[in-house]
Amino acid sequence: MRFAKSIKFRLTIWYLIILVALLLLFGMMSYFMLSQSLHQSLDESLKTSMLALENSLEAEDGHLDLGITLQPGELVLLYGNDGSLLKGFGWGVEVPHIDTLVTQALGSHASFLTARTANGDEMRLYAAPFSDQLGIGAIVVGRSTATVTEVLESFKNILIFAALATLALAGGGGFFMANRVLKPVERIRQTAQEIGESDLSRRIQVASEDEMGRLAITLNKMIARLEAAFSRQRQFTADASHELRTPLAIVQAESTLALRKERTQEDYRKSLELISQEAGHMSAVVGNLLYLARIDAGKDQVNFENINLRELLAELSSDIEVLAREKGLEFKLAPLEDLTVEGDKVKLEQLFLNILENAIRYTTRGGSISASVVREGKTAVIAIRDTGIGIPEEHIPHIFERFYRVDKARSRAEGGTGLGLAICKHITQVHNGKIEVESQVGKGSTFSISLPLTENSDSDNHERK
């Protein structure tokens, strides 16, 4: 039952059904055409015999003589002008309905008739008028169709045998070819069955460049993407667990120490401040994780509107100036061109605040931070520069990965979660832009965000020119 459901079995059956239909059509057409040809040849031979008789008939001593030798299964009947049978030659059989044929011949109409004799044999008859001094009014020439029947029967047997042999060979060959063509599918199935969630390193062997080969290549690429996705998921889970484990351990240890014995009000305050600080850190991590989970699930909603970048950065500058002043840093905005982009205001605020807060976090006292908005072709480039500690070159390609930190101990001490830049990259991609970074250790970093301008920005810029 399982074999009957296989593709190769169904392909072979369909192939045989189509082949049977074609063979049947070909056989019927061939048989019909051969039958027509043989019967036409028989009629032509009867006409030829009639012409030979007309030239060879003679009478001696009142007796009619054909003048030719008849073959077995042939007959010749001579009729007078009154329709009476004068003489018969050859095959002595009774032919029914021959009177009608003779009457037509006496009426100057030559015609054919296929009749079955009293013995059950089939005969082809040809009657034609004949008028001369011998007193013959019509001549009927007949010949048995046994030869034609034998040829057609032999041809039919040959067709049946050839069709059966063709079907057997085609069925076997078709099954073999289907099995060979679908063999890569079985290899793909076996490989896919061996691939588990814990081991996605297996790949399907590609042995050809046909459709099966391209299918294997496509599946290999899909498995590679799944492997990368599972790897990121495992890394993400491990990093999230590690990120939350430390503050939880601190909260648990600090609360245990606070409850172990009576302490002063100042000690309790310090314990609660530490617990509050770690709880805030965990809340930030969990909030960012939930946001990234919505991103991965495709449920992150974006409300696009026209945003003036100069006005947006000007609004953010007051909060940033306060944070910078608390750490002894200089913050400035210059230059700021009047450019408009289509975007989500809340998400763009989050994007710029994350980068600006990172700049404040990793810039030492006495340093400076600046933000600018300039036009480059059809894009607005927002550059945020700082004179901070910088990023080593080998870490730059990875800083937008989730939970990636250049200096894990220092980053955590500064309050970072390792998710901010990953969120910044996503927000930039949602706005069809790109984010890049240039940095030198000890000299600072520059984050450049490129966003496509709206048509209004283009027209306003031309009007000002």
Legacy VTK file of the C-alpha trace (Angstrom):
# vtk DataFile Version 3.0
C-alpha trace
ASCII
DATASET POLYDATA
POINTS 465 float
0.000 0.000 0.000
2.873 2.333 0.844
4.543 1.523 -2.473
1.346 2.427 -4.349
1.467 5.896 -2.751
5.039 6.597 -3.861
5.690 9.259 -6.479
7.718 6.931 -8.706
4.850 4.404 -8.780
2.308 7.093 -9.663
4.643 8.599 -12.266
5.101 5.167 -13.856
1.335 4.494 -13.870
0.570 7.871 -15.443
3.323 7.319 -17.962
1.889 3.893 -18.864
-1.668 5.254 -19.111
-0.528 7.934 -21.554
1.542 5.379 -23.461
-1.412 2.957 -23.651
-3.624 5.722 -25.018
-1.026 6.664 -27.618
-0.412 3.036 -28.620
-4.140 2.389 -28.858
-4.628 5.450 -31.026
-1.644 4.554 -33.205
-2.766 0.908 -33.523
-6.321 1.803 -34.483
-5.177 4.347 -37.052
-2.594 1.930 -38.486
-5.105 -0.921 -38.640
-7.733 1.283 -40.275
-5.303 2.676 -42.850
-3.944 -0.796 -43.687
-7.471 -2.185 -44.016
-8.435 0.677 -46.314
-5.303 0.155 -48.400
-5.775 -3.614 -48.700
-9.448 -3.347 -49.653
-8.640 -0.606 -52.147
-5.933 -2.830 -53.661
-8.446 -5.687 -53.841
-10.944 -3.463 -55.675
-8.251 -2.306 -58.070
-7.234 -5.880 -58.770
-10.904 -6.770 -59.496
-11.114 -3.888 -61.977
-7.891 -5.067 -63.607
-9.263 -8.599 -63.849
-12.457 -7.204 -65.411
-10.450 -5.412 -68.103
-8.462 -8.572 -68.797
-11.708 -10.553 -69.140
-13.227 -8.073 -71.566
-10.222 -8.522 -73.834
-9.899 -12.299 -73.505
-13.471 -13.612 -73.660
-14.120 -15.775 -76.698
-16.647 -18.326 -77.888
-15.860 -21.684 -79.521
-18.610 -23.990 -80.787
-21.142 -21.977 -78.762
-19.137 -22.331 -75.572
-17.746 -19.274 -73.709
-14.087 -19.384 -72.677
-12.312 -16.863 -70.348
-8.930 -17.036 -71.990
-7.215 -16.530 -68.590
-6.470 -18.776 -65.618
-8.308 -18.029 -62.387
-6.596 -18.174 -59.018
-8.028 -20.204 -56.088
-10.825 -18.256 -54.371
-11.761 -16.365 -57.576
-14.930 -16.612 -59.609
-16.342 -15.118 -62.808
-20.047 -15.051 -63.630
-21.393 -14.174 -67.071
-24.979 -12.904 -67.378
-27.098 -12.395 -70.449
-28.981 -9.266 -71.360
-32.087 -10.670 -69.662
-30.251 -11.225 -66.379
-29.947 -14.965 -66.702
-26.720 -16.669 -65.734
-24.928 -17.820 -68.850
-21.913 -19.450 -67.281
-19.817 -19.461 -64.159
-16.093 -20.057 -63.729
-13.908 -20.709 -60.707
-15.069 -20.907 -57.134
-18.455 -22.641 -57.074
-20.296 -20.989 -54.269
-23.688 -19.406 -53.844
-23.624 -15.655 -53.299
-26.795 -14.058 -51.853
-28.057 -10.657 -53.046
-26.096 -10.972 -56.299
-29.248 -10.280 -58.343
-29.248 -6.644 -57.217
-25.614 -6.277 -58.294
-26.394 -7.802 -61.718
-29.420 -5.573 -62.224
-27.262 -2.484 -61.604
-24.648 -3.754 -64.070
-27.309 -4.362 -66.754
-28.386 -0.783 -66.140
-24.889 0.353 -67.145
-23.790 0.959 -63.523
-20.624 -0.797 -62.368
-20.604 -1.449 -58.622
-18.956 -3.378 -55.765
-20.512 -5.666 -53.195
-19.094 -7.455 -50.182
-21.159 -10.533 -49.507
-20.930 -13.596 -47.360
-21.384 -16.878 -49.192
-23.550 -19.760 -48.098
-20.378 -21.390 -46.708
-19.763 -18.384 -44.445
-16.824 -17.062 -46.430
-16.586 -13.376 -47.255
-16.216 -12.362 -50.915
-15.691 -9.086 -52.689
-17.656 -8.792 -55.967
-17.396 -6.360 -58.850
-20.072 -6.198 -61.576
-19.758 -4.237 -64.805
-21.855 -4.066 -67.998
-20.609 -5.888 -71.091
-22.147 -5.682 -74.570
-20.837 -7.453 -77.686
-21.739 -10.149 -80.170
-21.354 -12.881 -77.525
-24.713 -11.921 -75.969
-23.203 -11.158 -72.576
-24.943 -8.312 -70.727
-22.927 -8.210 -67.492
-19.833 -9.744 -65.970
-19.337 -10.326 -62.241
-15.796 -10.833 -60.946
-15.340 -12.036 -57.348
-12.467 -12.819 -55.070
-12.285 -14.115 -51.524
-11.191 -11.605 -48.858
-9.450 -14.353 -46.873
-6.008 -13.017 -47.805
-6.898 -9.507 -46.658
-8.378 -10.902 -43.440
-5.258 -12.983 -42.782
-2.987 -9.979 -43.336
-5.108 -7.792 -41.040
-5.239 -10.512 -38.396
-1.467 -10.955 -38.533
-1.008 -7.180 -38.339
-3.358 -7.016 -35.343
-1.411 -9.745 -33.554
1.843 -7.926 -34.287
0.383 -4.693 -32.931
-0.820 -6.417 -29.734
2.529 -8.127 -29.184
4.474 -4.937 -29.930
2.205 -2.912 -27.613
2.598 -5.400 -24.752
6.366 -5.554 -25.243
6.531 -1.751 -25.426
4.454 -1.379 -22.272
6.622 -3.892 -20.419
9.860 -2.208 -21.493
8.461 1.278 -20.988
7.058 0.373 -17.577
10.336 -1.123 -16.416
12.378 1.666 -17.967
10.040 4.344 -16.669
10.175 2.940 -13.135
13.962 2.704 -13.332
14.280 6.301 -14.562
11.767 7.582 -11.999
13.649 5.764 -9.255
16.946 7.204 -10.493
15.577 10.743 -10.832
13.906 10.655 -7.408
16.845 9.010 -5.662
18.243 12.433 -4.628
14.882 13.131 -2.977
15.358 10.046 -0.815
18.861 11.242 0.091
17.404 14.645 0.962
14.757 12.958 3.150
17.333 10.838 4.952
19.622 13.813 5.551
16.693 15.944 6.767
15.681 13.114 9.119
19.198 12.953 10.547
19.332 16.711 11.098
18.158 17.629 14.574
17.769 20.880 16.461
20.987 20.138 18.328
22.966 19.376 15.171
22.313 21.536 12.115
25.812 21.133 10.711
24.829 18.351 8.284
24.380 19.304 4.648
22.806 17.563 1.656
25.291 16.275 -0.893
24.836 18.033 -4.257
25.646 15.673 -7.140
24.070 17.462 -10.122
23.093 20.870 -11.448
19.516 19.965 -12.403
16.314 20.769 -10.507
17.219 18.297 -7.746
20.654 19.849 -7.405
19.169 23.330 -7.153
16.658 22.029 -4.585
19.504 20.588 -2.510
21.405 23.892 -2.705
18.289 25.807 -1.615
17.696 23.426 1.298
21.355 23.693 2.328
21.034 27.484 2.403
17.844 27.176 4.453
19.557 24.806 6.910
22.479 27.242 7.159
20.051 30.062 7.986
18.331 27.867 10.576
21.698 26.938 12.063
22.639 30.609 12.311
19.238 31.462 13.804
19.481 28.674 16.417
23.032 29.726 17.186
21.921 33.316 17.716
19.011 32.115 19.833
21.256 29.986 22.038
23.739 32.823 22.366
20.934 35.279 23.075
19.476 33.008 25.776
22.895 32.447 27.339
23.705 36.165 27.317
20.301 37.109 28.727
20.661 34.510 31.496
24.147 35.767 32.296
23.008 39.389 32.211
20.153 38.752 34.642
22.010 36.297 36.863
24.490 38.873 38.163
21.958 41.481 39.380
19.747 38.733 40.807
22.711 37.333 42.725
23.521 40.819 44.012
19.907 41.430 45.086
19.721 38.037 46.790
23.065 38.472 48.576
22.355 42.045 49.663
18.851 41.221 50.949
20.195 38.160 52.813
22.894 40.246 54.503
20.377 42.956 55.403
18.050 40.440 57.037
20.701 38.446 58.843
21.016 40.910 61.761
19.954 44.323 62.935
21.650 47.159 61.046
21.686 50.902 61.180
19.317 53.006 59.147
22.207 54.080 56.924
23.162 50.451 56.178
19.558 49.639 55.284
19.447 52.663 52.997
22.628 51.565 51.201
21.248 48.022 50.800
17.964 49.317 49.400
19.784 51.686 47.041
21.895 48.814 45.704
18.839 46.569 45.342
16.965 49.409 43.579
19.910 49.990 41.264
20.125 46.311 40.301
16.342 46.075 39.926
16.472 49.074 37.588
19.205 47.367 35.592
17.143 44.169 35.344
14.085 46.182 34.357
16.065 47.834 31.541
17.346 44.454 30.343
13.883 42.873 30.445
12.371 45.874 28.654
14.952 45.673 25.881
14.478 41.885 25.650
10.725 42.304 25.261
11.282 44.926 22.567
13.695 42.631 20.687
11.218 39.761 21.074
8.529 41.891 19.407
11.008 42.671 16.634
11.789 38.979 16.092
8.069 38.161 16.058
7.418 40.882 13.469
5.053 42.742 15.817
7.022 45.967 16.125
4.638 48.748 15.092
6.016 51.790 13.302
4.013 55.002 12.843
5.577 56.980 10.016
5.244 60.743 9.736
7.348 63.635 8.476
10.062 64.384 11.049
12.222 67.523 11.024
15.621 66.307 12.221
16.837 69.721 13.343
13.791 70.180 15.563
14.027 66.622 16.910
17.688 66.985 17.930
16.987 70.403 19.381
14.294 68.855 21.604
16.674 66.136 22.791
19.536 68.536 23.406
18.111 69.899 26.694
18.091 66.460 28.339
21.493 65.558 26.916
23.019 68.834 28.101
21.905 68.058 31.669
23.474 64.583 31.576
26.654 65.921 29.980
26.963 68.741 32.518
26.604 66.301 35.439
29.624 64.390 34.127
31.626 67.510 33.296
31.300 67.202 29.495
30.693 69.770 26.790
27.746 69.185 24.429
27.072 71.164 21.265
24.863 71.007 18.163
26.461 72.155 14.919
25.765 72.279 12.074
22.038 71.463 11.869
20.462 71.658 8.433
16.685 71.888 8.094
16.017 68.365 6.723
12.881 66.218 6.821
12.673 62.414 6.837
9.763 60.007 7.048
9.951 58.108 10.292
8.605 57.163 13.698
9.355 60.007 16.101
9.465 57.825 19.215
11.835 55.324 17.656
14.106 58.005 16.200
14.275 59.641 19.640
15.234 56.245 21.094
17.875 55.815 18.380
19.555 59.203 18.991
19.244 58.990 22.803
20.890 55.534 22.892
23.900 56.758 20.926
24.158 60.051 22.828
23.905 58.293 26.195
26.610 55.843 25.086
28.775 58.814 24.119
28.271 60.356 27.584
28.840 56.992 29.300
32.199 56.322 27.613
33.607 59.855 27.514
35.778 60.926 30.441
35.363 64.215 32.325
36.540 67.247 30.366
35.669 65.670 26.994
33.142 66.852 24.454
30.197 65.492 22.480
28.655 66.965 19.328
25.756 66.191 17.022
25.182 67.424 13.484
22.717 66.982 10.620
23.934 67.522 7.048
22.654 66.654 3.625
24.541 64.218 1.375
22.718 63.721 -1.925
19.264 62.340 -1.154
20.077 61.326 2.413
20.346 63.069 5.738
23.465 62.137 7.705
23.284 62.494 11.488
26.768 62.348 12.994
27.326 61.980 16.745
30.959 62.471 17.800
32.672 62.069 21.148
36.194 62.293 22.507
35.778 59.195 24.635
37.803 56.042 25.150
37.148 54.751 21.615
36.591 51.228 20.332
39.392 48.836 19.341
39.307 48.087 15.608
38.757 44.336 16.043
35.548 44.966 18.010
33.911 47.415 15.569
32.273 44.716 13.306
30.539 43.199 16.382
29.324 46.162 18.413
25.804 46.008 16.901
25.347 42.394 18.014
23.093 41.679 20.971
24.822 41.648 24.386
28.191 42.333 22.800
30.460 44.427 24.975
33.974 45.620 24.268
34.833 45.655 27.982
32.236 43.622 29.848
33.260 44.675 33.339
33.516 48.396 32.503
30.278 48.368 30.443
28.262 46.859 33.262
29.730 49.255 35.765
28.574 52.103 33.525
25.045 50.689 33.495
24.864 49.362 29.938
22.818 46.323 28.954
24.599 45.413 25.722
21.348 45.733 23.753
21.213 49.438 22.927
23.253 49.373 19.720
21.403 46.267 18.479
18.153 48.201 18.901
19.706 51.220 17.147
20.623 49.065 14.161
17.072 47.695 13.928
15.505 51.162 14.100
17.846 52.378 11.351
16.956 49.416 9.120
13.223 49.976 9.688
13.719 53.518 8.349
15.601 52.194 5.266
18.804 53.737 6.522
22.197 52.547 7.709
24.408 53.138 10.735
28.203 53.131 10.710
30.933 53.834 13.223
34.491 55.128 13.024
36.621 54.972 16.125
40.174 55.197 17.439
41.223 54.054 20.873
41.851 57.055 23.109
40.571 59.584 20.544
36.834 58.913 20.434
34.130 57.590 18.145
31.802 58.914 15.448
28.448 57.227 14.790
26.925 58.157 11.408
23.258 57.477 10.689
22.048 57.892 7.088
18.301 58.283 6.487
16.522 58.884 3.152
15.078 62.389 2.748
11.448 63.027 1.885
10.487 64.781 -1.352
9.520 67.832 0.708
13.105 68.171 1.868
14.284 68.142 -1.765
11.779 70.803 -2.851
12.438 73.006 0.191
16.155 72.812 -0.419
15.730 73.872 -4.057
13.486 76.791 -3.027
16.087 78.067 -0.550
18.705 77.928 -3.292
LINES 1 466
465 0 1 2 3 4 5 6 7 8 9 10 11 12 13 14 15 16 17 18 19 20 21 22 23 24 25 26 27 28 29 30 31 32 33 34 35 36 37 38 39 40 41 42 43 44 45 46 47 48 49 50 51 52 53 54 55 56 57 58 59 60 61 62 63 64 65 66 67 68 69 70 71 72 73 74 75 76 77 78 79 80 81 82 83 84 85 86 87 88 89 90 91 92 93 94 95 96 97 98 99 100 101 102 103 104 105 106 107 108 109 110 111 112 113 114 115 116 117 118 119 120 121 122 123 124 125 126 127 128 129 130 131 132 133 134 135 136 137 138 139 140 141 142 143 144 145 146 147 148 149 150 151 152 153 154 155 156 157 158 159 160 161 162 163 164 165 166 167 168 169 170 171 172 173 174 175 176 177 178 179 180 181 182 183 184 185 186 187 188 189 190 191 192 193 194 195 196 197 198 199 200 201 202 203 204 205 206 207 208 209 210 211 212 213 214 215 216 217 218 219 220 221 222 223 224 225 226 227 228 229 230 231 232 233 234 235 236 237 238 239 240 241 242 243 244 245 246 247 248 249 250 251 252 253 254 255 256 257 258 259 260 261 262 263 264 265 266 267 268 269 270 271 272 273 274 275 276 277 278 279 280 281 282 283 284 285 286 287 288 289 290 291 292 293 294 295 296 297 298 299 300 301 302 303 304 305 306 307 308 309 310 311 312 313 314 315 316 317 318 319 320 321 322 323 324 325 326 327 328 329 330 331 332 333 334 335 336 337 338 339 340 341 342 343 344 345 346 347 348 349 350 351 352 353 354 355 356 357 358 359 360 361 362 363 364 365 366 367 368 369 370 371 372 373 374 375 376 377 378 379 380 381 382 383 384 385 386 387 388 389 390 391 392 393 394 395 396 397 398 399 400 401 402 403 404 405 406 407 408 409 410 411 412 413 414 415 416 417 418 419 420 421 422 423 424 425 426 427 428 429 430 431 432 433 434 435 436 437 438 439 440 441 442 443 444 445 446 447 448 449 450 451 452 453 454 455 456 457 458 459 460 461 462 463 464
